[in-house]
Amino acid sequence: MIYLNYAELINKIQNLREQMIKIGKEKGLSNPETIKYSQELDVLIMKYQLLTYKKSG
């Protein structure tokens, strides 16, 4: 998945975080669906950090 700009990536992170919180409240933090969202969020945050690091370095 390629993101055209930071705003698009940040928007995706925010949306995924909201979904994860909602599912976590409904089904529990150890539910496989909550964990799936958490792992996807980890990947996006890592991409954001790499892009930020490259831009500043």
Order of alpha helices (4+ residues) and beta strands (2+ residues): alpha-alpha
